[in-house]
């Protein structure tokens, strides 16, 4: 199928940050030409006069698995929110509910011009989530949530270290690079509170060995930071650095409550 978008103002986001008045010819899933396309005809033509035409947006942290829970606990702080609402709800997911949660999230994202995401999955039924991503057309980086410890975590969300690592590597083998490179796998240890030091060290080693990105949370909440300091003797970012998890392939969501030392670590 061919499509021409005519008369739009193109925000290219190229190295020169060019903004163009031009038409775009799309054939199948590829942009074939940009310019004045008066002599061209397409099966579908869109008049974008007075509109901006932009590249797809990137959502740099999301939980596709939590779409169905939205609004269930908006008045709670992080740790209570997790223990009393989100963890029990995630634990209740089956293959079907997770699939439709991810598919609904994908539809919402695409309707708002988001085409690429970095996702934190849940512990079970990860293939269902990847099937939804495959169907959606989104460009995806993410993976199975990894948790092997933690207070008040439902047993359905706790894996042994060995199982968490093995399932993650199996998912990497099945899904990384699928859909012509549109889907990429990342290790997803949830956060320092629910991951043992041994699990995080092995994630770091496997990430380095196989060049697999790591996606986690850090310093979202002062209570979380206090728990990490009490258990590990360090704040989140120095702790991750000590474990080899502050390198260019590590993506840390939030990082709200960080100090000057931690900013320097992340900057480096």
C-alpha positions in Angstrom: 0.0 0.0 0.0 1.3 3.5 -0.8 0.5 6.7 1.1 1.4 10.3 0.4 1.3 12.9 3.2 1.0 16.3 1.4 1.6 19.9 2.4 2.8 19.2 6.0 5.5 20.9 8.0 8.1 18.2 8.5 10.1 18.2 11.8 12.9 15.9 10.6 15.0 15.6 13.8 18.0 15.0 11.6 21.5 16.2 12.6 20.8 19.7 11.2 17.4 19.8 12.7 15.8 20.7 9.4 12.2 21.8 9.3 10.7 21.3 5.8 7.6 22.1 3.8 7.4 18.9 1.8 5.4 15.8 1.0 6.2 12.2 2.1 5.8 9.1 0.0 5.4 5.9 2.0 5.3 2.5 0.4 4.5 -0.4 2.7 6.3 0.3 6.0 9.1 2.4 4.5 9.5 6.1 3.7 10.5 6.1 0.0 10.8 9.8 -0.8 10.5 13.3 0.7 10.1 16.4 -1.4 7.6 18.0 -3.8 5.6 15.0 -5.1 3.2 16.7 -7.5 3.5 14.0 -10.2 3.0 11.1 -7.8 -0.3 9.3 -6.9 -0.9 7.0 -4.1 -3.7 4.7 -2.9 -4.1 6.9 0.2 -3.4 10.7 0.3 -3.5 12.8 3.4 -3.6 16.5 3.4 -1.5 17.7 6.3 -1.7 21.5 5.6 -1.3 23.4 8.8 0.0 20.4 10.6 3.3 19.2 11.9 4.6 15.8 10.7 7.0 14.4 13.3 8.9 11.2 13.9 7.3 8.7 16.2 7.7 9.5 19.9 9.7 7.4 22.4 8.3 6.3 25.7 11.4 5.7 27.8 9.8 3.8 30.7 6.4 2.0 30.9 4.8 -1.1 32.3 2.5 -2.6 29.6 1.5 -5.2 32.2 -0.1 -2.5 34.5 -2.5 -0.9 32.0 -5.6 -2.6 33.4 -4.7 -1.4 36.9 -4.7 2.3 36.1 -6.4 4.4 38.8 -6.5 1.5 41.3 -4.2 3.2 43.8 -3.4 6.7 42.8 -3.4 8.0 46.3 -0.7 5.7 47.7 3.0 6.1 48.1 5.3 3.8 46.2 6.0 0.9 48.7 2.3 0.7 49.8 1.2 1.0 46.2 3.4 -2.0 45.3 2.6 -4.2 48.3 -1.1 -3.6 48.6 -2.1 -3.1 45.0 0.3 -3.6 42.1 2.1 -6.7 43.2 -1.1 -8.6 44.0 -2.6 -7.4 40.7 0.4 -8.5 38.7 0.4 -11.8 40.5 -3.2 -12.4 39.4 -2.4 -11.9 35.7 -2.8 -15.0 33.4 -1.7 -15.3 29.8 -4.8 -13.8 28.4 -5.1 -10.8 30.8 -1.5 -9.9 30.3 -1.8 -10.1 26.5 -4.8 -7.8 26.4 -3.2 -5.4 28.9 -0.2 -5.1 26.7 -2.3 -4.8 23.5 -4.5 -2.0 25.1 -1.4 -0.1 26.1 0.0 -0.4 22.6 -3.1 1.0 21.1 -3.1 4.0 23.5 0.6 4.6 22.7 0.2 4.5 19.0 -2.9 6.7 19.1 -0.7 9.3 20.8 2.1 9.0 18.2 4.4 6.9 20.3 6.1 4.2 18.2 9.0 3.1 20.4 9.0 2.0 24.1 11.2 0.8 26.9 9.1 -1.6 29.0 9.3 -3.4 32.3 7.3 -6.6 32.1 6.0 -8.8 34.9 7.4 -12.1 36.3 5.1 -14.6 34.6 3.6 -15.2 31.1 6.2 -13.0 29.3 5.7 -14.7 25.9 2.1 -13.4 26.0 3.4 -9.9 26.3 5.8 -10.3 23.5 3.1 -11.7 21.3 1.1 -8.5 21.9 4.1 -6.4 21.1 4.7 -8.4 17.9 1.1 -7.8 16.8 1.2 -4.1 17.7 4.0 -3.0 15.4 5.7 -1.1 18.3 9.5 -0.9 18.4 10.2 -2.5 21.8 13.0 -2.9 24.3 12.1 -4.8 27.5 11.8 -8.1 29.2 10.7 -10.3 32.0 10.7 -8.6 35.5 13.3 -10.2 37.7 12.6 -10.6 41.4 14.1 -13.1 43.8 13.5 -11.5 47.2 11.5 -8.8 49.0 9.1 -8.3 51.9 5.4 -8.9 51.2 6.0 -9.9 47.6 3.4 -12.5 46.5 4.9 -15.9 45.9 3.7 -15.8 42.3 6.2 -12.9 41.7 9.2 -14.5 43.4 11.6 -16.7 41.4 14.8 -18.4 42.5 17.9 -16.6 41.2 18.6 -19.5 38.8 15.0 -19.6 37.4 14.9 -15.8 36.9 18.2 -15.8 35.0 17.4 -18.9 32.9 13.9 -17.7 31.9 15.4 -14.3 31.0 18.0 -15.9 28.8 15.4 -18.2 27.2 13.3 -15.2 26.4 16.3 -13.4 25.0 17.0 -16.3 22.7 13.3 -16.5 21.5 12.6 -12.8 21.0 15.7 -10.7 20.7 16.0 -9.3 17.1 12.5 -10.6 16.1 10.4 -8.7 13.6 13.4 -7.5 11.5 15.0 -6.1 14.6 11.9 -4.3 15.9 11.9 -6.3 19.2 14.9 -6.3 21.5 15.4 -7.9 24.8 16.6 -6.3 28.1 17.2 -7.8 31.5 14.7 -6.2 33.9 15.6 -6.6 37.5 12.8 -4.6 39.2 14.8 -2.7 41.8 17.4 -3.2 44.5 14.7 -3.9 47.1 13.4 -7.0 45.3 16.7 -8.4 43.8 19.5 -10.1 45.7 23.0 -8.9 45.3 23.9 -12.3 43.6 21.1 -11.8 41.0 22.2 -8.3 40.2 25.9 -9.4 39.9 24.9 -12.1 37.5 22.7 -9.8 35.4 25.7 -7.4 35.2 28.0 -10.2 34.0 25.5 -11.6 31.5 24.8 -8.1 30.2 28.5 -7.5 29.6 29.0 -11.0 28.0 26.1 -10.8 25.6 25.7 -7.0 25.2 22.2 -7.1 26.6 20.7 -3.9 27.9 19.5 -3.7 31.5 16.4 -1.8 32.6 15.6 -1.2 36.2 14.3 1.4 38.7 16.3 3.5 41.2 15.7 6.2 43.7 12.0 6.7 43.0 11.1 7.0 46.7 12.8 7.9 49.9 11.5 4.8 51.7 13.0 2.7 48.9 16.4 4.4 49.3 16.3 3.9 53.1 15.7 0.2 52.7 18.6 -0.2 50.3 20.9 1.8 52.6 20.0 -0.4 55.6 20.4 -3.6 53.7 23.4 -2.8 51.4 25.1 0.0 53.2 24.9 2.2 50.1 22.4 4.4 48.3 20.9 3.0 45.1 23.3 4.5 42.5 26.6 3.7 44.3 25.2 0.2 45.0 24.5 -0.3 41.3 27.9 1.0 40.4 29.6 -1.4 42.8 27.7 -4.3 41.0 28.7 -3.1 37.5 25.3 -1.7 36.7 26.2 1.9 35.8 27.3 1.5 32.2 26.1 2.7 28.8 23.7 -0.3 28.4 21.9 0.4 31.8 18.6 2.3 31.8 17.5 3.4 35.3 14.0 4.8 35.5 13.0 7.7 37.8 16.2 8.6 39.7 14.3 11.4 41.4 16.0 11.5 44.8 19.7 11.5 43.9 22.5 13.5 45.4 25.5 15.2 43.8 27.7 12.1 44.0 25.0 10.0 42.3 24.6 12.6 39.5 28.4 12.4 38.8 28.2 8.6 38.7 25.4 8.7 36.2 27.0 11.5 34.1 30.2 9.4 33.8 
